[in-house]
Amino acid sequence: MSVRRGRAATDARSRAGRVAATLTAAGTVPLGTVPLLAGCGSAPAHPQTTPGAPTGTITVLAAASLTEAFTELGHRFESTYPGTKVRFSFAASSTLASQVAAGAPADVFAPASDATMGVAERASAVAGKPVEVATNELEIAVPPGNPGHVGSLSDFADAGLRLAVCDPTVPCGATAQTLFRIAGVTAHPDTYEPDVKAVLTKVRLGEVDAGLVYRTDVHSAGTAVEGIDVPQATQAPTSYPVAVIRQSQNATTAVAFVTFVSGPSGRAVLAEAGFGPP
């Protein structure tokens, strides 16, 4: 999917101005640290040369389920703003939240639940109000051909099947437990994995008969796995809030990245990866 640089940059500058103004008005980022990226009059043809435009490197701590979509967004952001570099650290949201709360050097936090963002907020580690950028739902993933003949969530009560879910301490695991309660299923997983990509790997390698992952993971795996819808999943969606980390050393570019991700270009990439709207 192509993105016209001029339109993407104009959208990003306009939205970044509003986000930056909100942050400075709230007193969460020192005035002058995040210059407004949108001014009066027409937008300049080359935003990367405009004073106060995004430049330099930022580090983004993001949920494992965002790996493919955010990697693509990073490339597009760098193309829109030459001179910028986006580095990612993908892991379980609970692990990243603990790092952010402890003051880990990073610029943007994008977990897979409001609860894990709340850990960072309670530690006063993020600037301003997080922006919701997408939603997701759990889905059953099985190896090609479905050798275990898994058909629904109720099969996770079958002790004869090899089953994988995320650890309950991470968002995908907490959501799985919610789905089991909604469906009245007493699950018997053989393994609790540290994040959703680890569950997907177990399925891809044929080490389990089924695993609960996000629908976007089934989408990204292509023909390596097959997906089975979980009707109850609509009752327990996952949300993705994104925020600038208060101690960011490059707040201008961090704000611009959050704006880019939450803007039309970012939403298009997320939708293409299988995410739902916020």
N, C-alpha and C positions, 0 to 999 in steps of 0.2 A: 504493500500500500504506500503510494507516494504522498509526500507532504510538501506543499510549496513553501519554501523558506520564508518568503516575504510575509505571507499570511500568518504562518506559525509564529514568526517573531513579533508581528504586530499584536496578535492575540496575547502572546506571553507578556509583552511589555505592558499592555493595557491592564491585564489582570494582576500582574506583579505590582503595579502602582497601587491598586486597591488593597492587596494583601499587605504590602509594606506600610501603607498609611494606617491600616488597622493595628499592626504590631506596634508602631511607634506611638500611636494615640493611646494604646493600652499600657505603654511604658514597659513593655516586655523586651524590647530591643532598644538600646540607646539611640537617641536621635542622631542621625548622621551615619550610623552603622549600616543602615539599609536605605540607600537613596531611592527615591521614587523613580521607577523605570519608565513611567509614562508622563509626558508633559503636555502642554497645550500645543495646538497646531498639528501639522502632519507629522507622521512618524518618519525618522531618518531612514534612508535606504539601507544603511549598514549599521545595525544596532550594536554590533560588537565594537565599533569605534567611538560610540557615544559615551561621554563621561558618565561614570556610574553604571555602565552596562555590565552584565555578568562576565566574569573572567576568572581564570584560575581553577583550582581543583576543589571539589567537594567530596565528602564521604557520606554515602547513604546506607543506613542500616535498615534492611527490609526483610519482611517475612519470606520464608523459603518459597511459598506459593507464588510470589511475585517475580521469581527469578527471570523467566523468559520475557515477560511483558516489560519489566523495568530495565532489563538489559537493552531491549530495543529502544525504550524511551531514552535511555542514556545516550545511545548513538544519535538519536534524532535531536536531542537537546544540544549535543556537541556540534552537530551540523548546523543547527540554527544559530548557535553562539560560538563561532570559532574562537579558540583561545581558552575554552573551558574544558575540563576533564571531570568525568563523574566516575568515582570508584564505589563499588558496592561490596557490602558484606551481607550475605543472605544466611539466615539461620532461623531457629525457632523464635517466635515473637517474644516469649517469656524470657529467653536468654538475652535477647537484644534490649528488652525493657529494663532488665537489671543493669545492663551495661550503661544505658543512657542515664538511669537514675544515679549511678555511681560516678557519673562525670566522664564517661568514655569520650575521647576526642572524635567527634563526628559532627555532621552538619544537618542531616535530615533523618527523621525516624518514620518508618512506614510499617507498622505491625498489622497483623491479621485479626485484630479485635479491638473494640473500644476499651475492654478491660485491661489489656496490656498497655494501651496508650495511657490509661488512667494511672498506671504505675509511674510513668514518666511525669505525668501532670502533677501527681501528689508530691513528687520530689522537686517540683518547680524546675524541671529540666527542659521544658519545651516553651517556645515563645508563642504567645497568642493561642487562639482556638484552633485545634486540628481541623483539617479539611477532609471530609469524606470523599473518596474518589471512586470507589467501586464496591461491589458486593460479590459474594460467591456462595456456592452451596456444595455440600458433600455429595459424593456419588460413589457407587461401588465400582472398583476396578478389578478385573479378572484377567488372567493370561489369555492369549488368543485361543479361541476354541472353547473357553470356559470348561476346563477339564473337571472342575469340582462341581459343575452343574449348579452353580449359585444363581438364585433367581430373585432374591429379595433380602431385605434387612433381617428378616426372621432367620435366615440361614446362619447368621452370626451367633445363634444359640446352639448350633450343631457342633458338639465337641469333636466330631469326627473330621471336621474340616480344618485346614491350616489357615488361620486368619490373622490379619495385622491391622492395628489401628494406631493412631498417635497416642502418646502418653497424655493422660488427662490434664497434666499441668500446662500443656500448650494448646493454643486455640483450636486446632483441628481435633485434638483429643477431647477437649471439653465439649465441643459441638457434637462429637460422636456419642458421648455419654448422654447428652440431651436428646439426641435422636432415639437412642435405645429406650430412654424413659418414655418418650412420646409414643413409640411403637409397642411398648410393653415387652421388650425383648431383654432377656438376661443373657448378655453376650459372653462368649468364652474365647477371647482372643488368645493366640499363642504368643504374640509378641506386641509390646508397646514400643513404638519407635519415637525418636526424639523430635522428628518433624515430618511433614507430609511427604517430602521428597524421599525420605528413607522408606516410608510405606510403599510408595510408588516403585522404588527400586526392588523391593521384595517381590512385588507382583510381576514386574518386568522380567526378573530372573527366574520366575516360576517357583520361588521358594515358599509361596503361600498360594492358597486357592482364591483368596479374595482379600482386598484391603479397602478401607474407607479413605478416599482422597477427595480433593476438590475437583469439580467438573473441569476446571482449567488445566489440572494435571492430566486428566484423561485426554483433553484436547491436545496438549503439548506432546503427549507420548505417541500420538499417531496410531500406527498399526501395532505398536508394541504391546498394547493392552486393549481390552474392550470395556466399555462403560455400561453400567446398569443404573437406571434412574432410581432414586429413593423418593417416593411421593412425600414423605414426612419432611424432607429437606427444606421445603419452602417455609416450614414453621420455625426453622432455626438457621437463618442466613448468617453469613459472616460478613462483617463490614471492614473496610480498609481506610482508617484515618491516616493522614500524613501531616507532619508538623516540622517546623524548623527547630533545631535544638538550640536552646538558649545560649550555650557557650560556643556556638559556631564561630570559627575564625574567618569564615567567608560568607557572611549573612546575605550579602547582595545576591550571590549566585545561588545560595540555598533557597531564598525566597523565590527567585526566578524558576528554579527547578520545581518547587511545589506548585507554582502557578502554571507551569508548562504541563505537569502531570494532570492537574485538575481542569485544564482548559480543553477546548475542542480537540486539539491534536492528541493530547494524552488520553482523553476518553475514547477516541477512535481506536488507538492501539490496544487499550484495555478491553474494549468490546471485541476486537478482532481475536484477542487471546481467550475469549470466552467469559470474561467478567460481566456481571450485570451492572446496571447503573446504581449510583449511590442512593 
